[in-house]
Amino acid sequence: MKKLINAVEDVVVDSLRGVAAAHPDSLKVDLDHRIVLRASGPVDGKVGLVSGGGSGHEPLHSGYVGRGMLDAACCGEVFTSPVPDQITEATKAVDGGAGVLHIVKNYTGDVMNFDMAAEMASMEAGTRVESVVIADDVAVQDSLYTAGRRGVGLTVLAEKILGAAAEEKRDLDALLALAQRINEGGRSFGVALTSCTVPAAGKPTFDLSDNEMELGVGIHGEPGRETTTLGTAADVASQIVEPILADRDFTASPVIAMLNGMGGTPLIEQYLVWGEIAKILAGKGVTVARTLVGNHITSLEMAGCSLTLLSADDDLLTLWDAPVETPGLRWGC
Amino acid sequence: MKKLINAVEDVVVDSLRGVAAAHPDSLKVDLDHRIVLRASGPVDGKVGLVSGGGSGHEPLHSGYVGRGMLDAACCGEVFTSPVPDQITEATKAVDGGAGVLHIVKNYTGDVMNFDMAAEMASMEAGTRVESVVIADDVAVQDSLYTAGRRGVGLTVLAEKILGAAAEEKRDLDALLALAQRINEGGRSFGVALTSCTVPAAGKPTFDLSDNEMELGVGIHGEPGRETTTLGTAADVASQIVEPILADRDFTASPVIAMLNGMGGTPLIEQYLVWGEIAKILAGKGVTVARTLVGNHITSLEMAGCSLTLLSADDDLLTLWDAPVETPGLRWGC
């Protein structure tokens, strides 16, 4: 294992020290609870948005804390759910009197711990907490860590759009309804060319031979639909797009598209794949209104990429374009 | 070689197709000349900024075209200088009547081809062209591809700061003087944990064993000062900072710092290293005024990172903070 770390058990805290050092003006890092908060504190009358999950997917979630996006991120150990105590602390810290929304990726541990934290925050501080469980991965139904579909790339889009809506001071019920629309309208699918190594494990999560690719991989290296031979980028683009379009009709309204790098795939390849995907989508009558290319929800140093499509009406597009000012996503500010 | 590409010879053009598809509103891509331009065209009375170099370092340079930064980027083959014809075309295309500044990384081929292009543009179109050759890498004096110091991470900072100054309509002489100040005040040093594979070569550029690190590596995998045993992140941070501080006194004014990922090192590790570096800098009396962490000048999928420090006065900090709106760097817009 070759990594730029100190002790394996300190990876998350040491990295958060770096986050604190890099963003002293905009972020507050609570090292004890491993939560990242806006330095400016909760906003009166604004719903607080809390997300989180296992670390190793950066910039998700800690890199998405800031104006126009999250109020707090709870950082679990690498690829491990945050514990209820962390989430409770974050929930209480961001409550500006209008309640708190939890944005949760659909993994059994995450769902359970966010649920417990919601109850605890409600009991301890009287905070009204609602949650949305993102479940967008069309690759597999029920998997290693999940009942139902896994929550993957759509989480980035959900955090951006819900963040903008919260900034407008829409209330918790409106945000819940919006979250539901996002969840219904979004789909993702990913592929891996290599595995990745969780520091505490010290060896790759799975094996792929020199000409193999994992189709439908999960963001923790969970198996997908099949291990197959790696073809050209055009082949891979088609293998990514097909299952998404087979699952939902994306021709009815324009889409927001994210071509996401898993961590170890350079941007030159990500743009290349996006070029191929854009061609296919155009041929299928899908109109792309907005595009995001880059490492936005990663799996440590895994090579590969994923595609997320989200059906977007004017409201969603306006919220997408609204100002955002976080380390990982920034525009309009 | 596992890469998301079609034919090896089409990597750059295929990737630029993706850039065009992703940023139709802000960028214009000339596939024939492999140059990326602002869609809005040249600005009257503004100095045009042109940079470029071998591909494989994205977001540098194509990802830095846009308001507040470059007017055009010339994309060579992977790790290969762009040819004079491309650069001439870009230079003529961005001339808004106030001349053009070439921002060139110090590699023999780049310097030669930008020089030839400057002459050609001057002869063909009467454009006044000046150039700055960035040479910030303290690792080696004279290397595989370079006389003098290599141009690396400081290029990102130079493009940002000069871009802001050009947007203010400072004239070409003022930009040249500013470029000189940046060049004098900036230093970089990088380490690699793995090599990377140039598509046309099909195999890794160099070899490192499981516990080795290359100290002072170049952005094309050029050898550095020595191959050494990989220690903790704290050790590596010190190995990166020491040669930079040994080369220049950074205590006299605040610095802009960039902790750059080489491509294959996840953000969680980059922040972790930045945390260690920030500690060392504080101990040495260096005041960090601004910090940028992430993949900004990469070497395909190479694992590793580099540090760039730039001494900054108020003028440089104001230019650094000025609005920028490019795919790779965006704030204040």
Contacts between the chains, C-beta under 8 A, distances in Angstrom:
chain1	res1	chain2	res2	distance
A	2	B	193	4.6
A	2	B	194	6.8
A	2	B	210	6.8
A	2	B	211	7.8
A	2	B	213	8.0
A	2	B	230	6.2
A	2	B	303	6.7
A	3	B	193	7.8
A	3	B	269	6.0
A	4	B	193	7.2
A	4	B	233	4.8
A	4	B	236	6.0
A	4	B	265	6.3
A	4	B	269	4.2
A	4	B	270	7.7
A	4	B	272	6.3
A	4	B	273	5.1
A	4	B	305	6.7
A	5	B	232	7.2
A	5	B	233	5.4
A	5	B	269	6.5
A	5	B	272	6.1
A	6	B	232	4.6
A	6	B	233	5.2
A	6	B	234	5.8
A	6	B	272	7.6
A	6	B	276	7.9
A	7	B	232	7.9
A	11	B	268	6.9
A	11	B	272	6.8
A	12	B	268	7.7
A	14	B	233	7.0
A	14	B	272	4.7
A	14	B	275	5.9
A	14	B	276	7.7
A	15	B	268	4.7
A	15	B	269	7.3
A	15	B	271	4.6
A	15	B	272	4.2
A	15	B	275	7.0
A	16	B	271	7.6
A	16	B	275	8.0
A	17	B	272	7.7
A	17	B	275	3.8
A	18	B	270	7.6
A	18	B	271	3.5
A	18	B	272	5.3
A	18	B	273	7.0
A	18	B	274	4.1
A	18	B	275	3.2
A	18	B	276	7.6
A	18	B	278	7.1
A	18	B	293	7.2
A	19	B	271	5.2
A	19	B	275	7.8
A	20	B	275	7.6
A	21	B	274	6.2
A	21	B	275	5.4
A	21	B	278	3.8
A	21	B	279	7.8
A	21	B	288	8.0
A	21	B	291	7.2
A	22	B	259	7.8
A	22	B	271	6.6
A	22	B	274	5.6
A	22	B	278	7.6
A	22	B	291	4.4
A	22	B	293	5.0
A	23	B	291	7.4
A	55	B	268	6.0
A	56	B	266	7.1
A	56	B	268	6.0
A	58	B	266	6.6
A	58	B	267	3.8
A	58	B	268	5.1
A	58	B	271	7.4
A	59	B	267	6.1
A	63	B	267	7.1
A	78	B	268	7.6
A	193	B	2	4.7
A	193	B	3	7.8
A	193	B	4	7.2
A	194	B	2	6.8
A	210	B	2	6.8
A	211	B	2	7.8
A	230	B	2	6.2
A	232	B	5	7.2
A	232	B	6	4.6
A	232	B	7	7.9
A	233	B	4	4.8
A	233	B	5	5.4
A	233	B	6	5.2
A	233	B	14	7.0
A	234	B	6	5.8
A	236	B	4	5.9
A	259	B	22	7.8
A	263	B	264	7.8
A	263	B	266	5.1
A	264	B	263	7.7
A	264	B	264	5.0
A	264	B	301	5.5
A	265	B	4	6.3
A	265	B	301	7.0
A	266	B	56	7.1
A	266	B	58	6.7
A	266	B	263	5.1
A	266	B	298	6.2
A	266	B	300	4.8
A	266	B	301	5.3
A	267	B	58	3.9
A	267	B	59	6.1
A	267	B	63	7.1
A	267	B	295	7.3
A	267	B	298	7.0
A	268	B	11	6.9
A	268	B	12	7.7
A	268	B	15	4.8
A	268	B	55	6.1
A	268	B	56	6.0
A	268	B	58	5.1
A	268	B	78	7.6
A	268	B	300	7.3
A	269	B	3	6.0
A	269	B	4	4.2
A	269	B	5	6.5
A	269	B	15	7.3
A	270	B	4	7.7
A	270	B	18	7.6
A	271	B	15	4.6
A	271	B	16	7.6
A	271	B	18	3.5
A	271	B	19	5.2
A	271	B	22	6.6
A	271	B	58	7.4
A	272	B	4	6.3
A	272	B	5	6.1
A	272	B	6	7.6
A	272	B	11	6.8
A	272	B	14	4.7
A	272	B	15	4.2
A	272	B	17	7.7
A	272	B	18	5.3
A	273	B	4	5.1
A	273	B	18	7.0
A	274	B	18	4.1
A	274	B	21	6.2
A	274	B	22	5.6
A	275	B	14	5.9
A	275	B	15	7.0
A	275	B	17	3.8
A	275	B	18	3.2
A	275	B	19	7.9
A	275	B	20	7.6
A	275	B	21	5.4
A	276	B	6	7.9
A	276	B	14	7.7
A	276	B	18	7.6
A	278	B	18	7.1
A	278	B	21	3.8
A	278	B	22	7.6
A	279	B	21	7.8
A	288	B	21	8.0
A	291	B	21	7.2
A	291	B	22	4.4
A	291	B	23	7.5
A	293	B	18	7.2
A	293	B	22	5.0
A	293	B	327	7.6
A	295	B	267	7.3
A	295	B	295	7.1
A	298	B	266	6.1
A	298	B	267	7.0
A	300	B	266	4.8
A	300	B	268	7.3
A	301	B	264	5.5
A	301	B	265	6.9
A	301	B	266	5.3
A	301	B	303	6.7
A	303	B	2	6.7
A	303	B	301	6.7
A	305	B	4	6.7
A	325	B	331	7.5
A	327	B	293	7.6
A	330	B	330	5.2
A	330	B	331	5.3
A	331	B	325	7.6
A	331	B	330	5.3
A	331	B	333	6.7
A	332	B	333	6.7
A	333	B	331	6.6
A	333	B	332	6.6
A	333	B	333	7.6
